[in-house]
């Protein structure tokens, strides 16, 4: 087991991760486009350097990287993700997110601290939103006891943890914990940042596909507490 930076989970020993990272860096690095990388970095507000891979090219390379490899266990998932997050270029983190989306069903609730680290290290919407909906959401859906952690995250000073708590139920549909969803939205209703206000509208808009009347009633009751952006996003497809 390798120790990472302060506060980060330790990287488990994983021969599978050794193979994945060796193949991954050998495949991604030479395929980069420095000119495109500059534009990608600027578009993502300088959150990280890029190699300059297009999404189709990256996914094709990823299939080659993973060809013939066995299904990972939880320790393998943690090792791959944490080691990808140690690499500077953003495409390695995209690979890790895709890998976790595919294999998170093999992870227990004990994986949540790893997911928390991935959300808070070099955070931006491009990784956080997918981790929220597909990784954290899957973990909480499999162990509803983790909802208590979401109740903590929603009040965290780290905006990206709060955004994750708001978005983790995006794919739950009829299994949404409506009371918790509405409570989380109310707890962050006064937040000044665009990314929280947008997330409030997004999670309500998504739930409105399942129960539009509940969202309308909630906003009719509480509309004065939300930024116009949040209300507009929430009602975009259902009207007031």
Secondary structure, 3 states (H helix, E strand, C coil): CECCCCCCCCECCCHHHHHHHHHHHHHHHHHCCHHHHHHHHHHCCCCCCCCCCCHHHHHHHHHHHHCCCCCCCHHHHHHHHHHHHHCCCHHHHHHHHHHHHHHHHHCCHHHHHHHHHHHHCCCCHHHHHHHHHHHHHHHHHHCHHHHHHHHHHCCCCCHHHHHHHHHCCCCCHHHCCHHHHHHHHHHCCCCCCHHHHHHHHHHHHHHHCCCHHHHHHHHHHHHHHCCHHHHHHHCCCCCC
